[in-house]
Amino acid sequence: MTNGVILLLEQLTMANATTPSVRSPFHSTHTPPMTIRLYCDRIVKYSKCTPEAFVVGMMLLCKFTFFTQHPITIFNVHRMLIT
């Protein structure tokens, strides 16, 4: 289940790589050195996050991006995940 969320996030960041992005407090100034997969693995390891929580988190991220018009990009995906 977590792999599906990670794949979806990776595809979203690749799809939104060329679209101009609105800056927000979630945006990083540079691309984080850690991949989305490694970052999610660290979240699972240190926070004991369940796969179900990742699915619910993905649903909340989709709602957030829909209502705020802030796409998920490589510059904000890590901060959005931890939030």
N, C-alpha and C positions, 0 to 999 in steps of 0.2 A: 504494500500500500504506500509506503514512504517513497519507494522508487518511482511510482507514478506521479507523485507530487513533485519530486525532484526533476523528472523529465519534463513535466509541464512548465515548471519555473525556468528550466534551461531553454526550452523552446520560446517562451515569452520574452526572455532577455535577448535571444537572438533575433526574434521578430521585431523587437522594439529598438534594436541597435541603431537603425538608420533614422528613426523618427525623432524630431526635435523634442526634447523633454523639458517640461516645466520644472524648475528647481524647487526643492522643498527641503525641510530640515532632515529628511531621510536620505538625501543625496550625498554621496561621497565625492571628494574632489578628484579621486583617482580610482582605478579599478582595483578592488581588493585582491591580494595575492592568493587567496584561498578559493577553491572552486565551491560551487553551491553544494555539491555532494559532500565534500569534506566538512563544510560548515554545518550542514544538517546532521552529519554523523557526530560532530562535537556537541550539538544541541541535545541529541538523544543521549549521548554518553554522560554529560554533566547535569542535565536537567531531568533525566528519566522521562522524557517526553514519549508518549505513546503514538503509534501510527494514526490512531483516530484523531489525536490532537493535531497532527499535521494536516489531515484532510479538512478539519474544521478551520484551521488557520488559513489554508488555501482558499476556502470559501470566503472567509473574511477579507483576505487580500483582494479577491476578485470584486467583492462589493465595494471595498475602498477605492480601487482603481476605477470602477464604473462611476461612482458618485463624485469623485474628485477630479477625474480626467487626468490622473497622474499614472502613466503606464509603468509597469514593472520593468526596470532596466538593470544592467549589470552594476550600475552605480548606486542603486537603492535596494536591491533584492536582499542583501545580507542584513541591512538594518531593519527592513520590513519583517524579515523572518524572525528576528530576535524579539521584535516588539509584539 
